[in-house]
């Protein structure tokens, strides 16, 4: 069986499902509010560290795909995009602990929903950043979406398309 980077085998599918499930369990159970308004410097340092680390992982995986040396690129890129969404959702949830910073964001599900709405550029308007720190975080997420997540999604799409073309050429 030849190695096809665009194909996700059952073991990889299970890994991706398990990794995303574990990430969601952590997001919904970890005591995120130990950070926040009472520890603003630590909160921003943790967020910056997570974003820098995630950016490095995304760039490394994208480069590996472009150089043809990536293992399971579609699964890894999908997981890293999901991880980025979780990092932003956790950050929004932490910031919402300060009264008046967010209107309509009260729960972790609200924060995850707001992250997805922002990522998708839908902007329903039911949750709005009212304070300066949440607005800064939204600007950072939009910039991150444009640069890193768009590159990851484009690389993932290109890998899937190349695999489909390869399979189509092999058919009689």
Backbone as JSON Lines, residues from 0, in Angstrom:
{"i":0,"aa":"X","n":[0.84,-1.18,0.0],"ca":[0.0,0.0,0.0],"c":[0.88,1.24,0.0]}
{"i":1,"aa":"X","n":[0.69,2.12,-0.98],"ca":[1.52,3.32,-1.06],"c":[1.02,4.37,-0.07]}
{"i":2,"aa":"X","n":[1.94,5.16,0.37],"ca":[1.6,6.2,1.33],"c":[0.97,7.39,0.61]}
{"i":3,"aa":"X","n":[-0.24,7.73,0.97],"ca":[-0.94,8.85,0.36],"c":[-1.23,9.87,1.46]}
{"i":4,"aa":"X","n":[-0.56,11.03,1.42],"ca":[-0.72,12.0,2.5],"c":[-2.11,12.6,2.61]}
{"i":5,"aa":"X","n":[-2.9,12.51,1.54],"ca":[-4.22,13.12,1.6],"c":[-5.28,12.18,2.17]}
{"i":6,"aa":"X","n":[-4.95,10.91,2.26],"ca":[-5.92,9.93,2.75],"c":[-5.8,9.78,4.26]}
{"i":7,"aa":"X","n":[-6.93,9.75,4.92],"ca":[-6.94,9.55,6.37],"c":[-7.42,8.13,6.63]}
{"i":8,"aa":"X","n":[-6.52,7.28,7.1],"ca":[-6.87,5.89,7.38],"c":[-7.66,5.82,8.69]}
{"i":9,"aa":"X","n":[-8.29,4.67,8.97],"ca":[-9.1,4.55,10.2],"c":[-8.33,4.84,11.49]}
{"i":10,"aa":"X","n":[-7.08,4.41,11.57],"ca":[-6.3,4.66,12.79],"c":[-6.06,6.16,12.98]}
{"i":11,"aa":"X","n":[-5.78,6.85,11.89],"ca":[-5.57,8.3,11.96],"c":[-6.87,9.01,12.31]}
{"i":12,"aa":"X","n":[-7.98,8.53,11.76],"ca":[-9.28,9.11,12.09],"c":[-9.58,8.97,13.57]}
{"i":13,"aa":"X","n":[-9.28,7.79,14.11],"ca":[-9.49,7.58,15.54],"c":[-8.57,8.47,16.38]}
{"i":14,"aa":"X","n":[-7.32,8.62,15.94],"ca":[-6.38,9.5,16.64],"c":[-6.91,10.93,16.64]}
{"i":15,"aa":"X","n":[-7.36,11.4,15.48],"ca":[-7.86,12.77,15.37],"c":[-9.1,12.97,16.25]}
{"i":16,"aa":"X","n":[-10.02,12.03,16.2],"ca":[-11.22,12.1,17.03],"c":[-10.85,12.09,18.51]}
{"i":17,"aa":"X","n":[-9.96,11.21,18.9],"ca":[-9.53,11.13,20.3],"c":[-8.81,12.39,20.76]}
{"i":18,"aa":"X","n":[-7.93,12.91,19.91],"ca":[-7.18,14.12,20.27],"c":[-8.12,15.32,20.41]}
{"i":19,"aa":"X","n":[-9.07,15.46,19.51],"ca":[-10.03,16.57,19.59],"c":[-10.97,16.41,20.78]}
{"i":20,"aa":"X","n":[-11.35,15.18,21.08],"ca":[-12.19,14.92,22.25],"c":[-11.45,15.26,23.52]}
{"i":21,"aa":"X","n":[-10.18,14.84,23.62],"ca":[-9.37,15.16,24.8],"c":[-9.2,16.67,24.95]}
{"i":22,"aa":"X","n":[-9.02,17.35,23.84],"ca":[-8.87,18.8,23.87],"c":[-10.15,19.48,24.39]}
{"i":23,"aa":"X","n":[-11.29,19.01,23.93],"ca":[-12.56,19.57,24.4],"c":[-12.81,19.25,25.87]}
{"i":24,"aa":"X","n":[-12.46,18.04,26.29],"ca":[-12.59,17.69,27.71],"c":[-11.73,18.62,28.56]}
{"i":25,"aa":"X","n":[-10.51,18.85,28.13],"ca":[-9.62,19.77,28.86],"c":[-10.21,21.18,28.87]}
{"i":26,"aa":"X","n":[-10.67,21.64,27.73],"ca":[-11.24,22.99,27.64],"c":[-12.43,23.17,28.58]}
{"i":27,"aa":"X","n":[-13.31,22.18,28.63],"ca":[-14.51,22.31,29.44],"c":[-14.31,21.98,30.92]}
{"i":28,"aa":"X","n":[-13.15,21.43,31.3],"ca":[-12.96,21.05,32.71],"c":[-11.81,21.77,33.42]}
{"i":29,"aa":"X","n":[-10.8,22.22,32.71],"ca":[-9.68,22.88,33.39],"c":[-10.13,24.19,34.04]}
{"i":30,"aa":"X","n":[-9.56,24.53,35.18],"ca":[-9.95,25.77,35.86],"c":[-9.31,27.0,35.18]}
{"i":31,"aa":"X","n":[-9.88,27.4,34.06],"ca":[-9.3,28.49,33.26],"c":[-9.34,29.83,33.97]}
{"i":32,"aa":"X","n":[-10.29,30.01,34.84],"ca":[-10.43,31.32,35.48],"c":[-9.4,31.57,36.6]}
{"i":33,"aa":"X","n":[-8.44,30.64,36.78],"ca":[-7.32,30.97,37.68],"c":[-6.49,32.06,37.02]}
{"i":34,"aa":"X","n":[-6.64,32.17,35.71],"ca":[-6.04,33.29,34.98],"c":[-7.11,34.37,34.89]}
{"i":35,"aa":"X","n":[-6.83,35.44,34.22],"ca":[-7.85,36.46,34.02],"c":[-7.52,37.77,34.69]}
{"i":36,"aa":"X","n":[-8.56,38.52,35.06],"ca":[-8.37,39.88,35.58],"c":[-7.48,39.97,36.81]}
{"i":37,"aa":"X","n":[-7.49,38.92,37.64],"ca":[-6.67,38.97,38.85],"c":[-5.19,38.68,38.55]}
{"i":38,"aa":"X","n":[-4.88,38.13,37.38],"ca":[-3.5,37.84,36.97],"c":[-3.31,38.22,35.49]}
{"i":39,"aa":"X","n":[-3.44,39.49,35.16],"ca":[-3.42,39.88,33.74],"c":[-2.08,39.6,33.05]}
{"i":40,"aa":"X","n":[-0.98,39.85,33.72],"ca":[0.33,39.63,33.07],"c":[0.53,38.15,32.8]}
{"i":41,"aa":"X","n":[0.26,37.31,33.78],"ca":[0.39,35.87,33.59],"c":[-0.56,35.39,32.49]}
{"i":42,"aa":"X","n":[-1.78,35.92,32.46],"ca":[-2.75,35.52,31.45],"c":[-2.24,35.81,30.04]}
{"i":43,"aa":"X","n":[-1.72,37.02,29.83],"ca":[-1.22,37.39,28.5],"c":[0.04,36.61,28.15]}
{"i":44,"aa":"X","n":[0.87,36.31,29.14],"ca":[2.07,35.5,28.88],"c":[1.7,34.08,28.47]}
{"i":45,"aa":"X","n":[0.73,33.49,29.15],"ca":[0.28,32.14,28.79],"c":[-0.32,32.15,27.39]}
{"i":46,"aa":"X","n":[-1.15,33.15,27.09],"ca":[-1.76,33.26,25.76],"c":[-0.68,33.44,24.69]}
{"i":47,"aa":"X","n":[0.26,34.35,24.93],"ca":[1.33,34.59,23.95],"c":[2.18,33.34,23.74]}
{"i":48,"aa":"X","n":[2.5,32.64,24.83],"ca":[3.27,31.4,24.71],"c":[2.54,30.34,23.92]}
{"i":49,"aa":"X","n":[1.23,30.21,24.19],"ca":[0.43,29.23,23.45],"c":[0.37,29.59,21.97]}
{"i":50,"aa":"X","n":[0.2,30.87,21.66],"ca":[0.1,31.3,20.27],"c":[1.43,31.15,19.53]}
{"i":51,"aa":"X","n":[2.52,31.47,20.18],"ca":[3.84,31.3,19.56],"c":[4.13,29.82,19.32]}
{"i":52,"aa":"X","n":[3.86,28.99,20.33],"ca":[4.08,27.55,20.16],"c":[3.21,26.97,19.06]}
{"i":53,"aa":"X","n":[1.96,27.35,19.04],"ca":[1.03,26.87,18.02],"c":[1.45,27.34,16.63]}
{"i":54,"aa":"X","n":[1.89,28.58,16.54],"ca":[2.36,29.12,15.24],"c":[3.56,28.34,14.75]}
{"i":55,"aa":"X","n":[4.48,28.04,15.64],"ca":[5.67,27.26,15.26],"c":[5.28,25.87,14.77]}
{"i":56,"aa":"X","n":[4.34,25.23,15.48],"ca":[3.88,23.91,15.05],"c":[3.2,23.97,13.68]}
{"i":57,"aa":"X","n":[2.34,24.96,13.47],"ca":[1.66,25.1,12.19],"c":[2.66,25.34,11.06]}
{"i":58,"aa":"X","n":[3.6,26.25,11.28],"ca":[4.6,26.53,10.24],"c":[5.45,25.3,9.94]}
{"i":59,"aa":"X","n":[5.84,24.58,10.98],"ca":[6.65,23.38,10.78],"c":[5.87,22.33,9.98]}
{"i":60,"aa":"X","n":[4.6,22.15,10.29],"ca":[3.79,21.16,9.57],"c":[3.55,21.61,8.14]}
{"i":61,"aa":"X","n":[3.28,22.89,7.92],"ca":[3.08,23.41,6.56],"c":[4.35,23.22,5.74]}
{"i":62,"aa":"X","n":[5.5,23.54,6.32],"ca":[6.77,23.36,5.6],"c":[7.03,21.89,5.29]}
{"i":63,"aa":"X","n":[6.71,21.02,6.23],"ca":[6.9,19.59,6.0],"c":[6.01,19.1,4.85]}
{"i":64,"aa":"X","n":[4.8,19.62,4.78],"ca":[3.9,19.24,3.68],"c":[4.47,19.74,2.36]}
{"i":65,"aa":"X","n":[4.89,20.99,2.32],"ca":[5.42,21.57,1.09],"c":[6.69,20.87,0.62]}
{"i":66,"aa":"X","n":[7.47,20.38,1.57],"ca":[8.71,19.67,1.23],"c":[8.47,18.18,1.0]}
{"i":67,"aa":"X","n":[7.25,17.71,1.18],"ca":[6.91,16.32,0.92],"c":[7.36,15.33,1.98]}
{"i":68,"aa":"X","n":[7.62,15.79,3.18],"ca":[8.1,14.9,4.23],"c":[7.14,14.8,5.41]}
{"i":69,"aa":"X","n":[5.9,15.26,5.23],"ca":[4.93,15.26,6.32],"c":[4.24,13.91,6.43]}
{"i":70,"aa":"X","n":[4.05,13.47,7.66],"ca":[3.25,12.27,7.93],"c":[1.9,12.74,8.43]}
{"i":71,"aa":"X","n":[0.85,12.19,7.84],"ca":[-0.53,12.51,8.23],"c":[-0.8,14.02,8.22]}
{"i":72,"aa":"X","n":[-0.49,14.7,7.14],"ca":[-0.62,16.17,7.14],"c":[-2.04,16.67,7.31]}
{"i":73,"aa":"X","n":[-3.0,16.01,6.71],"ca":[-4.38,16.48,6.8],"c":[-4.87,16.38,8.24]}
{"i":74,"aa":"X","n":[-4.61,15.26,8.88],"ca":[-5.04,15.08,10.27],"c":[-4.35,16.08,11.2]}
{"i":75,"aa":"X","n":[-3.05,16.25,11.02],"ca":[-2.3,17.17,11.87],"c":[-2.76,18.61,11.67]}
{"i":76,"aa":"X","n":[-2.93,19.02,10.42],"ca":[-3.37,20.39,10.17],"c":[-4.78,20.62,10.73]}
{"i":77,"aa":"X","n":[-5.66,19.64,10.57],"ca":[-7.02,19.76,11.13],"c":[-6.94,19.9,12.65]}
{"i":78,"aa":"X","n":[-6.11,19.08,13.29],"ca":[-5.97,19.15,14.74],"c":[-5.41,20.5,15.18]}
{"i":79,"aa":"X","n":[-4.41,21.01,14.47],"ca":[-3.8,22.29,14.86],"c":[-4.78,23.45,14.68]}
{"i":80,"aa":"X","n":[-5.61,23.39,13.66],"ca":[-6.65,24.41,13.49],"c":[-7.63,24.33,14.66]}
{"i":81,"aa":"X","n":[-8.02,23.12,15.03],"ca":[-8.92,22.91,16.17],"c":[-8.28,23.4,17.46]}
{"i":82,"aa":"X","n":[-6.99,23.16,17.61],"ca":[-6.25,23.63,18.8],"c":[-6.24,25.16,18.84]}
{"i":83,"aa":"X","n":[-6.02,25.8,17.71],"ca":[-6.03,27.26,17.67],"c":[-7.39,27.81,18.09]}
{"i":84,"aa":"X","n":[-8.45,27.19,17.61],"ca":[-9.79,27.61,18.01],"c":[-9.97,27.47,19.53]}
{"i":85,"aa":"X","n":[-9.44,26.41,20.08],"ca":[-9.58,26.17,21.52],"c":[-8.78,27.2,22.33]}
{"i":86,"aa":"X","n":[-7.59,27.54,21.85],"ca":[-6.77,28.55,22.55],"c":[-7.5,29.89,22.57]}
{"i":87,"aa":"X","n":[-8.06,30.29,21.44],"ca":[-8.8,31.55,21.41],"c":[-10.06,31.48,22.27]}
{"i":88,"aa":"X","n":[-10.78,30.38,22.21],"ca":[-11.98,30.24,23.03],"c":[-11.65,30.33,24.52]}
{"i":89,"aa":"X","n":[-10.58,29.65,24.93],"ca":[-10.17,29.71,26.34],"c":[-9.8,31.14,26.73]}
{"i":90,"aa":"X","n":[-9.13,31.84,25.83],"ca":[-8.74,33.23,26.12],"c":[-9.96,34.13,26.25]}
{"i":91,"aa":"X","n":[-10.94,33.95,25.37],"ca":[-12.17,34.74,25.48],"c":[-12.89,34.45,26.79]}
{"i":92,"aa":"X","n":[-12.94,33.18,27.15],"ca":[-13.62,32.81,28.38],"c":[-12.93,33.44,29.59]}
{"i":93,"aa":"X","n":[-11.6,33.41,29.6],"ca":[-10.85,34.01,30.7],"c":[-11.11,35.51,30.77]}
{"i":94,"aa":"X","n":[-11.07,36.18,29.61],"ca":[-11.31,37.63,29.6],"c":[-12.73,37.98,30.01]}
{"i":95,"aa":"X","n":[-13.68,37.11,29.73],"ca":[-15.07,37.39,30.08],"c":[-15.3,37.37,31.59]}
{"i":96,"aa":"X","n":[-14.29,36.95,32.35],"ca":[-14.41,36.96,33.81],"c":[-14.42,38.36,34.39]}
{"i":97,"aa":"X","n":[-14.0,39.31,33.61],"ca":[-14.02,40.71,34.08],"c":[-15.32,41.36,33.62]}
{"i":98,"aa":"X","n":[-16.14,41.81,34.54],"ca":[-17.43,42.39,34.18],"c":[-17.28,43.56,33.19]}
{"i":99,"aa":"X","n":[-18.14,43.54,32.18],"ca":[-18.16,44.63,31.21],"c":[-17.25,44.45,30.01]}
{"i":100,"aa":"X","n":[-16.36,43.43,30.03],"ca":[-15.45,43.24,28.9],"c":[-16.13,42.58,27.71]}
{"i":101,"aa":"X","n":[-17.09,41.72,27.95],"ca":[-17.85,41.06,26.89],"c":[-19.33,41.18,27.18]}
{"i":102,"aa":"X","n":[-20.09,41.44,26.15],"ca":[-21.54,41.43,26.29],"c":[-22.05,40.14,25.66]}
{"i":103,"aa":"X","n":[-22.72,39.31,26.44],"ca":[-23.31,38.08,25.92],"c":[-22.43,36.85,26.06]}
{"i":104,"aa":"X","n":[-21.23,36.99,26.57],"ca":[-20.34,35.83,26.72],"c":[-20.29,35.47,28.21]}
{"i":105,"aa":"X","n":[-20.92,34.33,28.55],"ca":[-21.0,33.94,29.96],"c":[-20.42,32.55,30.22]}
{"i":106,"aa":"X","n":[-20.47,31.68,29.25],"ca":[-20.05,30.3,29.46],"c":[-18.92,29.92,28.5]}
{"i":107,"aa":"X","n":[-18.35,28.76,28.74],"ca":[-17.31,28.25,27.85],"c":[-17.88,27.97,26.45]}
{"i":108,"aa":"X","n":[-19.11,27.49,26.42],"ca":[-19.74,27.26,25.12],"c":[-19.93,28.57,24.37]}
{"i":109,"aa":"X","n":[-20.3,29.63,25.09],"ca":[-20.4,30.96,24.47],"c":[-19.05,31.36,23.86]}
{"i":110,"aa":"X","n":[-17.98,31.12,24.58],"ca":[-16.64,31.49,24.1],"c":[-16.25,30.68,22.87]}
{"i":111,"aa":"X","n":[-16.56,29.4,22.88],"ca":[-16.26,28.56,21.72],"c":[-17.1,28.99,20.52]}
{"i":112,"aa":"X","n":[-18.36,29.26,20.77],"ca":[-19.26,29.75,19.72],"c":[-18.74,31.06,19.13]}
{"i":113,"aa":"X","n":[-18.35,32.0,19.99],"ca":[-17.83,33.29,19.53],"c":[-16.57,33.11,18.69]}
{"i":114,"aa":"X","n":[-15.71,32.18,19.09],"ca":[-14.49,31.91,18.35],"c":[-14.81,31.4,16.95]}
{"i":115,"aa":"X","n":[-15.74,30.46,16.85],"ca":[-16.11,29.9,15.55],"c":[-16.78,30.96,14.68]}
{"i":116,"aa":"X","n":[-17.65,31.78,15.27],"ca":[-18.31,32.85,14.52],"c":[-17.28,33.85,14.0]}
{"i":117,"aa":"X","n":[-16.29,34.17,14.81],"ca":[-15.23,35.08,14.39],"c":[-14.37,34.45,13.3]}
{"i":118,"aa":"X","n":[-14.01,33.18,13.48],"ca":[-13.21,32.46,12.49],"c":[-13.93,32.41,11.15]}
{"i":119,"aa":"X","n":[-15.22,32.18,11.19],"ca":[-16.02,32.07,9.96],"c":[-16.4,33.43,9.39]}
{"i":120,"aa":"X","n":[-16.02,34.5,10.06],"ca":[-16.35,35.88,9.69],"c":[-17.86,36.09,9.52]}
{"i":121,"aa":"X","n":[-18.64,35.42,10.36],"ca":[-20.09,35.55,10.3],"c":[-20.54,36.79,11.06]}
{"i":122,"aa":"X","n":[-20.13,36.92,12.31],"ca":[-20.45,38.09,13.1],"c":[-21.93,38.33,13.32]}
{"i":123,"aa":"X","n":[-22.59,37.46,14.06],"ca":[-24.01,37.62,14.33],"c":[-24.33,38.85,15.18]}
{"i":124,"aa":"X","n":[-23.4,39.23,16.04],"ca":[-23.62,40.41,16.87],"c":[-24.25,40.12,18.22]}
{"i":125,"aa":"X","n":[-24.51,38.85,18.52],"ca":[-25.11,38.52,19.81],"c":[-24.09,38.53,20.94]}
{"i":126,"aa":"X","n":[-22.81,38.38,20.61],"ca":[-21.73,38.51,21.58],"c":[-20.78,39.58,21.04]}
{"i":127,"aa":"X","n":[-20.49,40.56,21.89],"ca":[-19.6,41.63,21.42],"c":[-18.53,41.93,22.46]}
{"i":128,"aa":"X","n":[-17.3,42.16,21.97],"ca":[-16.24,42.58,22.88],"c":[-16.43,44.06,23.21]}
{"i":129,"aa":"X","n":[-16.59,44.36,24.49],"ca":[-16.84,45.74,24.89],"c":[-15.58,46.42,25.44]}
{"i":130,"aa":"X","n":[-14.68,45.64,26.04],"ca":[-13.47,46.2,26.63],"c":[-12.31,46.22,25.64]}
{"i":131,"aa":"X","n":[-11.28,46.91,26.0],"ca":[-10.11,47.04,25.12],"c":[-9.34,45.72,24.98]}
{"i":132,"aa":"X","n":[-9.18,44.97,26.07],"ca":[-8.46,43.7,25.99],"c":[-9.19,42.69,25.1]}
{"i":133,"aa":"X","n":[-10.51,42.52,25.24],"ca":[-11.21,41.61,24.33],"c":[-11.14,42.06,22.87]}
{"i":134,"aa":"X","n":[-11.21,43.36,22.63],"ca":[-11.1,43.85,21.26],"c":[-9.72,43.57,20.68]}
{"i":135,"aa":"X","n":[-8.69,43.72,21.5],"ca":[-7.34,43.38,21.05],"c":[-7.25,41.9,20.71]}
{"i":136,"aa":"X","n":[-7.84,41.06,21.55],"ca":[-7.81,39.63,21.31],"c":[-8.55,39.27,20.01]}
{"i":137,"aa":"X","n":[-9.67,39.93,19.74],"ca":[-10.39,39.68,18.49],"c":[-9.53,40.09,17.29]}
{"i":138,"aa":"X","n":[-8.87,41.23,17.38],"ca":[-7.98,41.68,16.3],"c":[-6.87,40.65,16.09]}
{"i":139,"aa":"X","n":[-6.3,40.15,17.19],"ca":[-5.25,39.12,17.08],"c":[-5.79,37.85,16.44]}
{"i":140,"aa":"X","n":[-7.01,37.44,16.82],"ca":[-7.57,36.24,16.21],"c":[-7.81,36.44,14.71]}
{"i":141,"aa":"X","n":[-8.33,37.58,14.33],"ca":[-8.58,37.82,12.91],"c":[-7.27,37.8,12.13]}
{"i":142,"aa":"X","n":[-6.24,38.43,12.66],"ca":[-4.92,38.4,12.0],"c":[-4.37,36.99,11.94]}
{"i":143,"aa":"X","n":[-4.52,36.25,13.03],"ca":[-4.05,34.87,13.08],"c":[-4.8,34.0,12.07]}
{"i":144,"aa":"X","n":[-6.11,34.23,11.97],"ca":[-6.92,33.5,10.99],"c":[-6.42,33.76,9.58]}
{"i":145,"aa":"X","n":[-6.17,35.02,9.25],"ca":[-5.73,35.38,7.9],"c":[-4.38,34.77,7.56]}
{"i":146,"aa":"X","n":[-3.46,34.8,8.49],"ca":[-2.1,34.37,8.19],"c":[-1.94,32.86,8.39]}
{"i":147,"aa":"X","n":[-2.13,32.39,9.6],"ca":[-1.79,31.01,9.92],"c":[-2.88,30.0,9.54]}
{"i":148,"aa":"X","n":[-4.1,30.27,9.95],"ca":[-5.15,29.29,9.69],"c":[-5.5,29.22,8.21]}
{"i":149,"aa":"X","n":[-5.45,30.34,7.51],"ca":[-5.69,30.31,6.06],"c":[-4.59,29.52,5.36]}
{"i":150,"aa":"X","n":[-3.34,29.69,5.78],"ca":[-2.24,28.92,5.19],"c":[-2.4,27.43,5.49]}
{"i":151,"aa":"X","n":[-2.78,27.11,6.71],"ca":[-2.98,25.7,7.07],"c":[-4.14,25.09,6.29]}
{"i":152,"aa":"X","n":[-5.26,25.81,6.2],"ca":[-6.4,25.3,5.46],"c":[-6.08,25.17,3.97]}
{"i":153,"aa":"X","n":[-5.34,26.13,3.43],"ca":[-4.94,26.05,2.03],"c":[-4.02,24.87,1.76]}
{"i":154,"aa":"X","n":[-3.09,24.64,2.67],"ca":[-2.18,23.5,2.53],"c":[-2.94,22.19,2.64]}
{"i":155,"aa":"X","n":[-3.86,22.12,3.56],"ca":[-4.68,20.92,3.74],"c":[-5.52,20.68,2.48]}
{"i":156,"aa":"X","n":[-6.13,21.72,1.96],"ca":[-6.95,21.6,0.75],"c":[-6.1,21.16,-0.44]}
{"i":157,"aa":"X","n":[-4.93,21.75,-0.58],"ca":[-4.02,21.4,-1.68],"c":[-3.59,19.94,-1.58]}
{"i":158,"aa":"X","n":[-3.34,19.46,-0.38],"ca":[-2.93,18.07,-0.17],"c":[-4.07,17.12,-0.55]}
{"i":159,"aa":"X","n":[-5.27,17.45,-0.13],"ca":[-6.43,16.61,-0.45],"c":[-6.65,16.61,-1.96]}
{"i":160,"aa":"X","n":[-6.57,17.77,-2.6],"ca":[-6.78,17.89,-4.05],"c":[-5.72,17.09,-4.81]}
{"i":161,"aa":"X","n":[-4.47,17.2,-4.39],"ca":[-3.39,16.46,-5.07],"c":[-3.61,14.96,-4.95]}
{"i":162,"aa":"X","n":[-4.06,14.5,-3.79],"ca":[-4.34,13.08,-3.6],"c":[-5.48,12.61,-4.49]}
{"i":163,"aa":"X","n":[-6.52,13.44,-4.61],"ca":[-7.65,13.09,-5.47],"c":[-7.22,13.03,-6.93]}
{"i":164,"aa":"X","n":[-6.4,13.97,-7.36],"ca":[-5.91,13.96,-8.74],"c":[-5.04,12.74,-9.0]}
{"i":165,"aa":"X","n":[-4.21,12.39,-8.04],"ca":[-3.34,11.21,-8.17],"c":[-4.16,9.95,-8.31]}
{"i":166,"aa":"X","n":[-5.2,9.81,-7.48],"ca":[-6.06,8.63,-7.57],"c":[-6.81,8.6,-8.9]}
{"i":167,"aa":"X","n":[-7.25,9.75,-9.39],"ca":[-7.98,9.82,-10.65],"c":[-7.08,9.42,-11.83]}
{"i":168,"aa":"X","n":[-5.79,9.79,-11.79],"ca":[-4.85,9.43,-12.87],"c":[-4.57,7.94,-12.89]}
{"i":169,"aa":"X","n":[-4.61,7.31,-11.71],"ca":[-4.29,5.87,-11.63],"c":[-5.44,5.0,-12.1]}
{"i":170,"aa":"X","n":[-6.65,5.55,-12.12],"ca":[-7.81,4.75,-12.57],"c":[-7.75,4.54,-14.07]}
{"i":171,"aa":"X","n":[-8.15,3.32,-14.53],"ca":[-8.13,3.07,-15.98],"c":[-9.21,3.82,-16.71]}
